[in-house]
Every structure is written in C-alpha cells, then in structure tokens.
C-alpha cells in the first residue's frame, strides 16, 4: 500500500480530452486523488474547449480550476507540476497518509490564547478554532479576483471536506464531525456553471434529504456575475462533514412521484422585466400543468440590463427536485425586451418539460453531481435518470474518472461503492485491504489514453 501511494509510484494518467473533455474531468480527478492518495497526471487539460473549428483553443487551467487545485494541493500537502494558469498538463501527488496522518495535515502550532479560546495559524488551508482546548470549528477562505464559478470550485473540494474529519488529538470529540465554515469569492451566476439558486434549491436539498450529506447551509454575501459588468461575489458555506469512522449509506433515487410545485426564481434589472417574466412563466406553466402550485422564492434586481436569469424547479410528491435554468447569453441590444423575455421563458419551460417527460428522479445536472457519492457510498446505489435517454457526457465522464481511480463499475444506473469512511483518507478502510492494495498498485501502472462514449 505504501509503495502504491508513494511519491515514487507512477501517477495514473488521464487524457483530458476524454468524453466531455472539459473542466469536470480535472475537478473530479483531483477530488478523488486527494481522498485516496493516488497520484494523477492529467494531460491536455480541457482539451475540447473552444470553437468547433478550433477545439482545444480555450483549453488549459483557468482561474477557478487553479483555485480549487491550489486549495487541494495545500490541504493534502501535494507535490505538483504544472499548477499555473493556462497549463495543459498537471501532475498531482498528495502526501501519503502512512507518512503524514490526516489529522496533522493543515494543522500548525498554536498562534495564541484569548479569553474566548485559541486559534491555530494556517499552514495548509484551515484556521482551527478552539474553546476550552477543544477544536470546535475549522474555517477556510478561497479568494478569486475574477468571477470564476464558486460552485465549480466547491465541486472539486466538497468530497474532501466531507471526508477529512480529524481523527486524533485529545481536544477532538472522536465521534462528532468538526463543523466547517468555507468562504469562496468568485461568481455566483456564471455561464455554463451551477448557480447559487440551483445549489440552494436543488443540489444541497437533494444531497441532504436523499443522500444524507450535510446539512450544507449557504449565506450569499454578494453576487458575482460573468454578464454585464464583471463582479466578484462571495458565498459562505456552513458544512457538516460526515461523522468520523462513518461512510455515506447506500441510497436510491427511484419512484419520483408526481410534480406538486414549481419554484420560479427571477433575476432581472427592472421591476417591469421581472413582472413580465413572472406573467409569462405563470401562463406557460398553467397551460401545461393546470393544477400545479407556482411559487416565487426569488424575485431580485440583477443591477444590470444584460443580466437576465431564470430558474424553474419542479418539486415532486416524493421529495425530489429537478431544475432547469438559463443565464441569458444572447445579444440584448437591438432587440425588443419583450421578445427577449419571451425567448428566455419559453426556452427554460421547454427544457423543464423535457426533463420531466423522461420520468427520472434527477435532472441531467444533478445526475453527474451524484456520481462521486455513488462511488464512495457503502453498498449499492441507484439513481433513476429517466427512460429513453442516455446519460449526459458530463455523467459519462464522471463515471469514467471514478471507475479509473476507484474501481467500482456503473451498470446502467447502479453502482456498488467502496464505502470510504470519514477521517481515514486512504484505502486502509476498505473491507479487503489486500484487494484494495492490489487495485491501487495496478492503477498506478496504468496509462489511460482515451475512451469512446
């Protein structure tokens, strides 16, 4: 085991152009590598990003990818090469926990004492807060100077945060997770990324109610936009990690039930525009679902004429939530506003119709977010993504990454996870350690070039 995960071992090679060929492959590979301490080498990073005529033109690490990579590198004391903006090649070698116990990574000597307690300095990523010699909270702050997506950074580091509970030291309650406060500065409403509204109304409620992760609470300090004037926002996450020594229990997303409510979130710069969107949405939804309850949890000034955002979330009788949204990305000047608003509403309503028509328990975005948790869970998981449609490229890519690095296979919508336990970030908690060591040793010699969909 030590040899398989040591710095001398060959990293598992992942071709960054595989399947979807974007940033998700990198984020998930880094996340899994940090959890199980398998070194990785990702080549041709985001190798399919760019116009169709020049695929790969926009490849390489951007600020949001770099921010997540740097955080995980500090958290795991990883040795890296290629950790720079626009880099297309990255080697990431997390510290082997046989040499550095996870409870010491990111912890440093005492900074000082105060009447209310003490704090530790931040050698890695954590500022540790103590009361009466007991660790009561860990905090961390990720700063970006541009509105790169906050939630894509979170996607990369959340599994590590959930499973990295300290497990040693007299000041730590052995059976209780240490609460985490994570602040990320960046974009809350960004093209081709999860939005603050989607995370708060779909992602986190589903993780809590259906998977047993969290709760994860969010506070929006300010919005960050990629449209109109570029603004950097800030979100604070209060995260309850998994209890030390426990894993994610097997879960099943089946039997969606009927749609009982639709939640509508609107961001536009004028009251008139928001009112028009509200009326258009109501009319189109009632034409399709005559007995539906329509709620409007967000009706907010976006503070710029080029910032138009709409999210529709269908809530079902069995507690599932499926969402579709759009941050308007077409030219607004030269068009009449009523035509623009009609296009926006019609597009999102049609997209939600398509999601619901498949009969699944998750939308296509939620499906790929669940892949890593299926692979880490203890036992068989099942996620019904609907009938008569193939898993998205993002979902296929996520499955390929976890199958390559962790071993469990996805058969249709099912997966038997490895049962990783919180607080022990290695294979030593596997049911059959000898088998796990063999898997890691074999994976370390692999050179994965590509895989067709």
C-alpha positions in Angstrom: 0.0 0.0 0.0 2.7 2.5 1.0 4.6 1.7 -2.2 1.5 2.1 -4.4 0.7 5.6 -3.0 4.3 6.8 -2.5 5.9 9.7 -4.4 8.0 7.2 -6.3 5.0 5.5 -7.9 3.8 6.3 -11.3 0.8 8.6 -11.4 -2.4 7.4 -13.1 -2.6 9.1 -16.5 -5.9 10.6 -17.5 -6.3 12.1 -21.0 -8.1 15.5 -20.6 -9.8 15.1 -24.0 -11.8 12.0 -22.9 -15.5 12.2 -23.4 -16.7 15.7 -22.4 -13.1 16.9 -22.3 -13.7 19.8 -20.0 -13.0 21.0 -16.5 -15.2 18.5 -14.8 -12.7 15.7 -15.6 -10.0 17.6 -13.9 -12.1 18.6 -10.8 -13.3 15.1 -10.1 -9.8 13.6 -10.7 -8.3 16.0 -8.2 -11.1 15.3 -5.7 -10.7 11.6 -5.8 -6.9 11.8 -5.8 -7.0 13.9 -2.7 -9.3 11.4 -1.0 -7.5 8.2 -1.7 -4.0 9.5 -2.1 -3.4 8.2 -5.7 -1.1 10.4 -7.7 -2.5 11.5 -11.0 -1.3 13.1 -14.3 -3.9 14.9 -16.3 -2.7 15.8 -19.8 -4.3 18.1 -22.4 -6.5 19.7 -19.7 -9.8 20.9 -21.0 -8.6 19.7 -24.4 -12.0 20.0 -26.1 -12.8 23.6 -25.0 -13.0 26.2 -27.8 -15.0 26.8 -31.0 -15.9 23.8 -33.2 -13.4 25.0 -35.8 -10.6 25.0 -33.2 -11.3 22.5 -30.5 -8.9 22.9 -27.6 -8.2 26.6 -28.3 -9.6 27.6 -24.9 -8.0 24.7 -23.0 -5.8 24.7 -20.0 -6.3 25.8 -16.4 -8.4 28.9 -15.8 -8.6 30.8 -12.5 -11.4 28.8 -11.0 -9.6 25.5 -11.9 -6.4 26.8 -10.4 -8.1 28.0 -7.2 -9.5 24.5 -6.5 -6.3 22.8 -7.4 -4.2 25.0 -5.2 -6.6 24.5 -2.2 -6.4 20.7 -2.5 -2.7 20.9 -3.0 -2.3 22.8 0.3 -4.8 20.6 2.1 -3.0 17.4 1.1 0.5 18.8 1.0 0.7 17.6 -2.6 3.7 17.8 -4.8 2.6 19.3 -8.1 4.0 20.3 -11.5 2.1 22.4 -14.0 -0.1 24.2 -11.4 -0.3 27.5 -13.3 -2.8 29.5 -15.4 -3.2 28.1 -18.9 -1.3 24.9 -18.0 -2.4 22.0 -20.1 -0.5 19.3 -18.1 -0.8 18.7 -14.4 0.8 16.2 -12.0 -0.7 16.0 -8.6 0.8 13.8 -5.8 -1.0 14.0 -2.5 1.1 13.2 0.6 0.8 9.6 1.6 -1.0 9.3 4.9 1.2 6.5 6.0 3.8 9.2 6.3 1.6 12.1 7.4 -1.6 11.2 9.4 -4.6 13.1 8.1 -5.2 14.6 11.5 -2.0 16.6 11.1 -2.3 17.8 7.6 -3.2 21.5 7.6 -2.8 21.9 11.4 0.1 24.0 12.8 1.4 25.3 16.1 -0.7 27.4 18.4 -0.9 31.1 17.5 -2.1 32.4 20.9 -4.6 32.3 23.6 -7.6 34.5 24.3 -10.4 34.7 26.8 -12.8 33.0 24.4 -10.4 30.3 23.2 -7.5 30.0 20.8 -6.8 29.6 17.1 -4.1 28.0 15.0 -2.3 29.6 12.2 -3.0 28.4 8.7 -0.2 26.3 7.4 -2.4 24.4 4.9 -5.9 25.6 4.3 -7.5 25.6 7.7 -7.8 28.1 10.5 -8.7 26.0 13.6 -10.8 27.4 16.3 -10.6 26.1 19.9 -12.7 26.6 23.0 -11.5 25.1 26.3 -8.8 23.1 24.4 -11.5 21.6 22.2 -11.5 22.0 18.4 -14.9 23.5 17.6 -14.7 24.7 14.1 -12.4 24.8 11.0 -12.6 27.8 8.6 -11.1 28.4 5.2 -11.3 31.2 2.6 -10.7 30.9 -1.2 -10.3 34.2 -3.0 -10.6 34.8 -6.7 -10.1 38.2 -8.3 -12.4 37.3 -11.2 -16.0 35.8 -11.3 -15.0 32.2 -11.9 -17.7 29.9 -10.7 -17.8 29.4 -6.9 -19.7 26.2 -7.3 -17.3 24.6 -9.7 -14.6 25.2 -7.1 -16.9 23.6 -4.5 -17.5 20.6 -6.7 -13.7 19.9 -6.7 -13.2 20.2 -2.9 -16.5 19.2 -1.3 -15.9 15.4 -1.2 -12.5 16.1 0.5 -14.1 18.4 3.0 -16.9 15.9 3.8 -14.5 13.0 4.5 -11.5 14.8 6.0 -12.6 15.0 9.7 -9.7 15.0 12.1 -9.4 11.7 14.0 -6.7 12.2 16.5 -5.9 14.5 19.4 -7.3 14.9 22.9 -9.2 18.0 22.0 -11.4 16.4 19.4 -14.6 14.5 20.2 -13.9 11.2 18.5 -17.4 10.5 17.2 -18.5 14.0 16.1 -17.6 15.9 12.9 -16.0 19.3 13.2 -18.2 22.0 11.6 -16.7 23.7 8.6 -17.1 27.4 7.5 -15.9 27.9 4.0 -15.9 31.2 2.2 -15.4 31.4 -1.5 -15.1 34.6 -3.5 -16.0 34.4 -7.2 -19.0 34.1 -9.4 -22.5 33.1 -8.3 -24.2 33.4 -11.7 -21.8 32.3 -14.4 -22.3 30.9 -17.9 -22.2 27.0 -18.1 -22.0 26.6 -14.3 -24.2 25.8 -11.4 -25.8 29.0 -10.0 -26.4 30.0 -6.4 -30.1 29.4 -6.9 -29.7 25.9 -8.3 -27.3 24.9 -5.5 -29.7 26.3 -2.8 -32.9 24.9 -4.3 -31.8 21.6 -5.9 -28.3 20.4 -5.2 -28.0 20.8 -1.4 -31.6 19.9 -0.5 -31.2 16.7 -2.5 -27.9 15.8 -1.0 -29.3 16.3 2.5 -32.7 14.7 2.1 -31.9 11.8 -0.3 -28.2 11.1 0.3 -27.7 12.1 4.0 -24.9 14.6 3.3 -24.9 17.8 5.3 -26.7 19.9 6.0 -24.9 22.5 3.9 -26.1 26.0 4.5 -25.2 29.0 2.4 -25.2 32.7 3.0 -25.0 35.0 0.0 -22.9 38.0 0.9 -22.8 39.4 -2.6 -23.4 38.2 -6.2 -20.7 37.6 -8.8 -21.7 37.8 -12.4 -20.0 36.9 -15.7 -22.5 39.0 -17.6 -22.8 42.8 -17.8 -20.2 44.4 -15.6 -17.9 41.6 -14.2 -18.5 41.5 -10.5 -16.8 39.2 -7.9 -19.2 37.9 -5.3 -18.9 36.0 -2.0 -20.7 33.0 -0.5 -20.2 31.4 3.0 -20.9 27.7 3.3 -21.6 26.1 6.7 -20.8 22.4 6.2 -21.4 19.5 8.4 -18.9 16.8 7.4 -19.5 13.0 7.7 -19.0 11.6 11.2 -15.5 10.2 11.7 -15.5 6.5 11.1 -18.8 6.6 9.1 -19.5 6.5 5.4 -22.3 7.5 3.1 -25.0 4.9 3.4 -26.3 3.3 0.2 -29.0 5.4 -1.4 -31.7 5.0 -4.0 -33.3 7.6 -6.2 -36.4 5.9 -7.5 -40.2 6.5 -7.7 -40.3 10.2 -8.5 -43.9 10.7 -7.7 -46.0 13.5 -9.3 -45.0 17.1 -9.7 -46.7 19.1 -7.0 -45.0 22.5 -7.1 -42.8 24.6 -9.4 -40.5 27.2 -7.9 -39.6 30.2 -10.1 -36.5 32.3 -9.4 -36.1 35.5 -11.4 -33.2 37.9 -11.7 -33.6 41.0 -13.9 -32.7 44.7 -13.5 -36.2 46.2 -13.6 -39.5 45.6 -11.9 -41.2 45.7 -15.3 -38.9 42.9 -16.6 -39.4 40.7 -13.6 -43.2 41.2 -13.7 -43.2 40.3 -17.4 -41.2 37.1 -16.7 -43.5 36.2 -13.9 -46.6 36.6 -16.0 -45.1 34.7 -19.0 -43.9 31.8 -16.8 -47.3 31.6 -15.0 -49.2 31.5 -18.3 -46.9 28.8 -19.9 -46.8 26.6 -16.8 -50.6 26.7 -16.2 -51.1 25.7 -19.9 -49.1 22.6 -19.2 -49.9 21.8 -15.6 -53.3 23.1 -14.7 -53.3 22.1 -11.0 -49.7 23.0 -10.2 -48.8 25.3 -7.3 -46.4 28.0 -8.5 -44.1 29.7 -6.0 -41.7 32.6 -6.5 -38.8 32.3 -3.9 -36.5 34.7 -5.7 -37.5 38.0 -7.4 -34.4 40.2 -7.4 -32.8 43.1 -9.0 -29.8 42.0 -11.0 -28.4 45.5 -11.2 -27.5 45.4 -14.9 -29.6 45.3 -18.1 -27.5 42.4 -19.5 -28.1 40.2 -16.5 -31.2 38.0 -17.0 -31.5 34.7 -15.2 -34.4 32.3 -14.8 -34.6 29.0 -12.8 -37.5 26.6 -12.7 -37.5 23.9 -10.1 -40.1 21.1 -10.1 -40.8 19.6 -6.7 -42.4 16.2 -6.5 -44.7 14.4 -4.1 -41.8 12.1 -3.1 -39.4 15.0 -2.3 -37.3 15.1 -5.5 -36.3 18.4 -7.2 -35.5 18.8 -10.8 -34.3 22.1 -12.2 -33.6 23.9 -15.4 -32.3 27.4 -15.8 -30.7 29.8 -18.1 -28.4 32.8 -17.8 -29.3 34.7 -21.0 -26.3 34.8 -23.3 -27.5 36.3 -26.5 -27.1 39.9 -27.6 -29.7 42.1 -25.9 -29.1 45.4 -27.7 -31.2 45.9 -30.8 -34.0 43.5 -29.7 -37.2 44.5 -28.0 -37.1 43.4 -24.4 -40.5 41.6 -24.6 -39.1 39.3 -27.3 -36.0 38.6 -25.3 -38.0 37.8 -22.2 -40.4 35.5 -24.2 -37.4 33.6 -25.6 -35.9 33.2 -22.2 -39.1 31.9 -20.6 -40.0 29.6 -23.5 -36.5 28.0 -23.5 -36.5 27.2 -19.8 -40.0 26.0 -19.7 -39.3 23.6 -22.7 -36.2 22.4 -21.0 -38.1 21.6 -17.8 -40.7 19.8 -19.9 -38.1 17.7 -21.5 -36.6 16.8 -18.0 -40.0 15.8 -16.6 -41.0 13.8 -19.7 -38.3 11.3 -19.0 -39.8 10.3 -15.7 -36.5 10.3 -13.8 -35.8 11.5 -10.3 -32.9 13.9 -11.2 -32.2 16.4 -13.9 -29.1 15.9 -16.0 -27.0 18.3 -13.9 -27.9 16.6 -10.6 -27.1 13.2 -12.1 -23.5 13.9 -12.8 -23.1 15.6 -9.3 -24.1 12.3 -7.7 -21.6 10.1 -9.4 -18.7 10.6 -6.9 -21.0 10.0 -4.0 -22.3 6.8 -5.6 -18.7 5.6 -5.9 -17.8 6.5 -2.3 -21.0 5.2 -0.6 -21.1 1.9 1.3 -23.2 -0.5 -0.7 -25.4 -0.4 -3.9 -26.7 2.9 -5.0 -29.2 3.6 -7.8 -30.1 6.9 -9.5 -33.0 6.9 -11.9 -32.2 9.5 -14.6 -35.2 8.7 -16.7 -36.1 6.4 -19.6 -35.3 6.7 -23.3 -32.3 8.9 -22.8 -28.6 8.3 -22.5 -26.5 9.7 -19.6 -25.1 13.1 -20.5 -21.4 13.4 -21.5 -20.7 15.0 -18.1 -22.2 12.0 -16.3 -20.3 9.6 -18.6 -17.1 11.5 -17.9 -17.6 11.5 -14.1 -18.3 7.7 -14.2 -15.1 7.1 -16.2 -13.0 9.1 -13.8 -14.2 7.3 -10.6 -14.1 3.9 -12.3 -10.5 4.6 -13.4 -9.3 5.8 -9.9 -11.6 4.0 -7.5 -12.6 0.8 -9.3 -16.4 0.4 -8.8 -18.3 0.0 -12.1 -21.5 1.6 -13.1 -24.0 -0.7 -14.7 -26.9 1.2 -16.1 -27.9 3.4 -13.2 -26.4 1.3 -10.4 -23.1 1.3 -8.6 -21.6 -0.6 -5.6 -19.5 2.0 -3.8 -16.2 1.4 -1.9 -17.6 2.5 1.5 -14.9 5.1 2.2 -15.0 6.2 5.9 -14.6 9.8 7.1 -11.3 10.6 8.8 -9.2 8.0 7.1 -8.4 9.3 3.7 -6.9 6.1 2.2 -7.7 2.6 1.2 -6.9 1.3 4.6 -10.7 1.3 5.4 -11.6 -0.9 2.5 -13.2 -4.2 3.5 -10.5 -6.2 1.9 -7.2 -4.3 2.3 -5.2 -6.7 0.3 -7.6 -6.4 -2.6 -7.5 -2.6 -2.3 -3.7 -2.5 -2.3 -3.7 -4.7 -5.5 -6.1 -2.3 -7.2 -4.0 0.7 -6.3 -0.8 -0.9 -7.4 -2.4 -1.9 -10.8 -3.9 1.6 -11.3 -0.6 3.2 -10.6 0.9 1.5 -13.7 -2.0 2.4 -16.0 -1.8 4.9 -18.8 -5.3 5.8 -19.7 -5.3 7.4 -23.2 -8.9 7.8 -24.2 -12.3 6.2 -24.1 -15.2 6.5 -26.5 -18.7 7.2 -25.4 
